[in-house]
Amino acid sequence: MTDLAAVKAALRTQAVETPSWAYGNSGTRFKVFAQEGVPRTPQEKLEDAAKVNEFTGVAPTVALHIPWDRVDDFGALGKFAEDHGLKLGAINSNTFQDDDYRLGSVCHPDAAVRRKALDHLLECVDIMDATGSADLKLWFADGTNYPGQDDLSARQDRLGEALAAVYERLGDGQRMLLEYKFFEPAFYATDVPDWGTAYAHCLKLGPKAQVVVDTGHHAPGTNIEFIVATLLREGKLGAFDFNSRFYADDDLMVGAADPFQLFRIMYEVIRGGGFTADVAFMLDQCHNIEAKIPAIIRSVMNVQEATAKALLVDREALAAAQGAGDVLEANAVVMDAYNTDVRPLLRELREEQGLAPDPISAYRGSGWQERIVAERVGGQQAGWGA
């Protein structure tokens, strides 16, 4: 039997990082729908993030995206975060929204363009120094659309050179997190298309380079939990970008499309020691048609629920069934945990922590949404520049 006190103790240690860009206007490539009360500055994004942390109790850090969150004084921004009970988390680079990057950034055939992209990545490490952030998260849109467009191997060489230069710049306690995506915006060959490519580069770089698993960046039917288990075995799983997908990189709320998959992923994290290791759990989502702050709260709760169910797996009973070759019993142990309604357990845990048992209802009753709609009038709403 699973020890419920141990489950609660583990859940108390959980932390989910929210992304600054999820609080701004973002969405599909076709249309980004503006909403009332959306932040206009990085500081207002942090104010909203503080509300998510206030009502969930497990979202104490906020990832920044450069240049979307550029300010004159990042040290002051870090102090602003601390004053609101937060810390600044991963620094995310942007090498995909400049016209010079039409044929790629660090993989571009033109050395001048590659230098420009590298300078941006090094600037992001400078920002990490100012904010105290430990993680630099890299996702590259680089790739090709047509056979023969560029030399695939040469592009990997260029990528490796850039990553090595950034790796050399990292300070003590800082990491490089390399993300992969199997297609889009490139349609013929993406330069970091899968976990194997990311793993190969990180392995060559050293212990400060680790892989990011974005749950929406896989082909349909991919066994993501197998990837998670493998990276954990190799000590190369650095972080998650949680979201949901039905078709491609949909960036919907985590757990919305396939909550069973999220549970399976979290079980492998726990079984492989990733829950107590230095694996970062981040959201990477766009809230185009739904209210942003409640959507982020719901997403954090979905991660909590999947984690609680994964912690409930009776691992002794599972190991016994596996050892006996009892296929049905082994599967039943897993399914019993997944089918458990953990919402009462989480409500009880929140009350023990002095939180409202239902974070969504507590937020709706707080008046914050009405306040920001009334106060955030005029100015330029934050967005992703698309």
N, C-alpha and C positions, 0 to 999 in steps of 0.2 A: 504494500500500500504506500501511496505517496504521502509524505509529511506535509500537511497544509501550512504549518508554521514555516517550514523551509521554503515552500513556494512563495509565501508572502515576503519572507526575508529577501529572496532573490528579486522579486518584483520591486522592492523598495530601492534596489540599486540601479534599476533601469533608467536610462536617459535616452531621449530621442531628440536629435537636433533638427530644428525647423529651418527652412530656407527663406532668406529675406525676400527673394523674388516671388514666393507664393503669396505674399501679402500685397503685392502690386498687381497691376493689370497684366495678365499674360494668358496665353491660350494657343489656339491653332494658328497655322500659317494663313488661314483664310480671313479670320476676323478675331480681333481681341475686343471683347465687350467691356466697356468701362463700367465701374460700379461706384455708387456714392460712398464716401468715407474712406476711399483708398488712400494709403499713405502717399505723401509727396516727397518725403525725404527719408534717408536711412534711419534717422532718429524716430520718425513716426512708425516705420516698420518695426523697430525695436519695441516701441510702446505696445504695438499689437501682439508681438511675440511674448511680451511680458504677461499679457492676459492669458495666452495659451498656457504658459507655465503656471500662472496663478491658479488656473482651474483644473489642470491635469497633474501638476506637481512633478512632471517628469520631462519637461522640455526646457532645460536651463541654458542651452546654447543656441546660437543663431549663425548659420553660414552666410557669408557675404559673397557677392559676385562682383568682380571688377571688369568693366568700369561702371556697372549699374549702381554700385554703392560707393562710388568714389567720394571722398570728402577731403578737405584740406588738412585735417588733423585726425589721424586714425587713433592716436593715443587718447584724444578727447572722446572719440566715439566709443572706445573701449570703456572709458570711465562712465559715459552715459549708460552703456549696457549694464555695468556693475550697479549703478544707482537704481536700475530697474530690476535687479535681481537676476541678471543674465551675464553670460560671458560670450565673447565673439568666438565662433567656431572656425570651421574650415574656410579657407580663402579659395574661391573658384575663379579660374582664369577664363578669358573670353578671347578666343582666336578664330571666331567664325562670323563676326558681324562687320568686318571692314572690307571695303571693295578690293583691297590688295590681296585678300585671302580667297579670291575666286577659284584659284587652282590649288589652294591649300595654304597652310601657315608654316609650321616647322618642316613640312614635307614638300613645300613648294620648290619647283625647279630653279627659281631665282634666289640667289644667296642673299640679296638685299631684303627680300620679303621674309626669308627665314630669320634674318637678324632682327627684323622688326618684331616678329612673333616671340623670339627668344628674349628680347629686351622686356617685353610685357610680362613674360613668365618670371623673369628675375625681379621685376618690379613687384610682382605678387609676393615674392619671398620677403622683399623689403617691408611690405605691408604686414606680413606675418610677424616680423620682428617688432613692429609698432603695436600690433594688437595682442601679441602674446599667443597667437594661434599656433597650433601644433601641426595642422594639416594643410597641404596644398593639393587641391583636387584638380586634376587635369582631364578634360575631355576634348578630343580633337575631332572636328568635323571633316578633317582632311580625307581625301579619297579621289577617285576618278569615276567618270561616268561612261567612258568608252574604252574598249580594248585598244591598246596602243597609245593611249593618251599620254602615259608616262611610264617610266620603268618601275615596276612594282618593288623590286629589290632595292633599287637606289632610294626609293622613298623610305624604306625601312632603315636604311643607313642614315639618312638625314634625320629621321625621327630619333634614332638612337643617339646621334650626336647632340641633339637638342636636350634630350632627357639627361644625358650625362652632364651637360653644362649646368643644368638646373640642380641636379643631384649634388654636384660639387659645391653649390652655393648654400645648400641647406645647413642650418646650424644644429646645435645639440638639441635634442628633444623635438626636432621637426621631421615630418615625413612627407613623401610624395605619394599621392594616391592616384593611380592610373585607371581610368574608366574605359570601357569598351562599348561598342554598339555595332550590331551586325550590318545595318545599312541606314541610310538617310542622315545627311542630305546627299551623300554619294550613293550611286546606284549600281555601279559596276564593281568597284573594289574600295572598301573602306580601309584606311591604314591601320586602325586598331579595331578590328571587327569582332574579336572574340576573346574569351578569357585566356586562351593559350598564347595569343600574341602579347597580351598585356603581361601575362606571367613571365614569358620569355624575356621581355625587356626588364621587368622588375628583378628577375633573378640575376641578370647580368649586372644590374646597377648596384645591388647590395641590400642590406637589411632595412634601410630607410625607405625603400620603394615597395609599395604593396598595391594590390589590386582592389578596385571598387567594383562591386556587383550591383548594377542597376537592374532592378527586377523587370523593367520594361524594355530592356535592350537585347532581347533574345528572340530567336525565331519561334513561332508557335510550336508547342510540344516539347520545348527544351526542358530537360530535367535540371532545373536550377539548383535544387538541393544537392545534386551530385557535384556540381561545380563548387558549391559552398563547402561540402565535405572535403573535396580534394584540396582546395586552397587552404583550408584550416590544417589539414595534415601536413602541408608544406610550409606552414607558417607565413603564408602570403596573402591572407584575407585581411584587408585593412579597413574596409567600410562597406556599408550598403547605401544605395540610393533607393529608397522605398517608393513605389508607386504601383499602379495597376495598368494593364493593357488588355484590350480585346483583339486588336488587330496589329498595330505597330507600336510606336513609342507614344502611347496615348496620354501618359502623365495624369491618369485619373487617381483618385484617392486609393491609397494602399489598402488591399483587402477587399476592394469593391468588386473586382472581376473574379478572383479566385481565392477566397479566404482559406481554402484547404491547402493550396500551394504555399501561402504565407505561413501557415502552421507547420508544414513539412520543412520549410526553410528554417524556421526558428528551432525546430527540434534538432536539426543537424548542427545549428549554431551551439545549442546547449550541449548536445552529445559530444561535440568536438572541442569543447572548452572555450568557444568564442564569446560566450556570454560574460565570462569573467576575465577575458583577455582584452587587449586594446583594440577591439573592433568597434568602429563608430557606426551608430544607427542613425541615418539621416533620412529625411523626406526630400524628394525632388519631384514636385508636382506643380501643375498649373490649375487654377480654379477659375475657369472662364465663365461658367454659367451659374455656379453655385456660390453662396456667400463664403467669403474667404476664411475668416477666422473660425466660424463653426466647422468648416470643412477640414481645417488643419487640426482642430480639437478632435474631430471624429477620426481622423487619420491616426493621431497619436493613440486614441483609445483602441483602434483596430490592431495596432501593433501590440499594445498591452494584452488584448484578449488572445491573440495568437501566441504570445509568449507564455501567458498563463496556462493555456491548453498544452503547450509543448512541455512545460514544467511538470504537468500532471501525468505525463507518460510514465507508467510503472516500468522503469528500466530493468529491474530485477526480473519481473515477470516476462518482459520482452526478451531478455537475454536467455531465459530458460526455454521459452518457446522456440527461439531461433536455434538454440543449441540442440533441441530435440527434433528440429526439422518440422515443427508443427506450423505449417503455413497459415492456416486459418486462425489459430490462437494468436500468433504473432501479429497478424493484421488486426485482429479484434482488440488487442491491447492498444494499438495506435488509434484505432477508430473510437474506442471508448473515451480516450482523452480528448480527441477532437470533438466528439459529440457532447462533451460536458458543457453545460451553461456556466461560464465563469463570471458572468456579470454580477451575480450576488457576491462572489468572492472579491471582486474588484471594488464594488461599492463599499463593502466592509473595510477593505484596506484603505480606501480614501478617507473614510470616516475616522479610522484610527490615526491617520496622518493630519487630521484637522481640515480636510477638504470636503467640499460638497460631494455627495455620492454620485451625482449625475452632472458631469462637467458641462454638457451642452445646455441643460436647463439653467444651470448656475450662470453661464455666460449670458444667456438670453435675458435673465432677470437682473443682470448687473447694470444695465443701462449704457454699457460701453458702446454698443453699436449705434444707438441713437445719438450719443455724444459725438462720436467721430463724424457721423453724417452731418451734424449741425455745425461742427467746428472746422472741418476740413473742406472749406469752400474756397475756390480760387486756386491759383497756382497750377503747376504741372504735376499731374498724378504720376506716380512711379510706374514704370513698366519695363519691358525687356528690350525696348527699342525697335520692335518689329512693326 
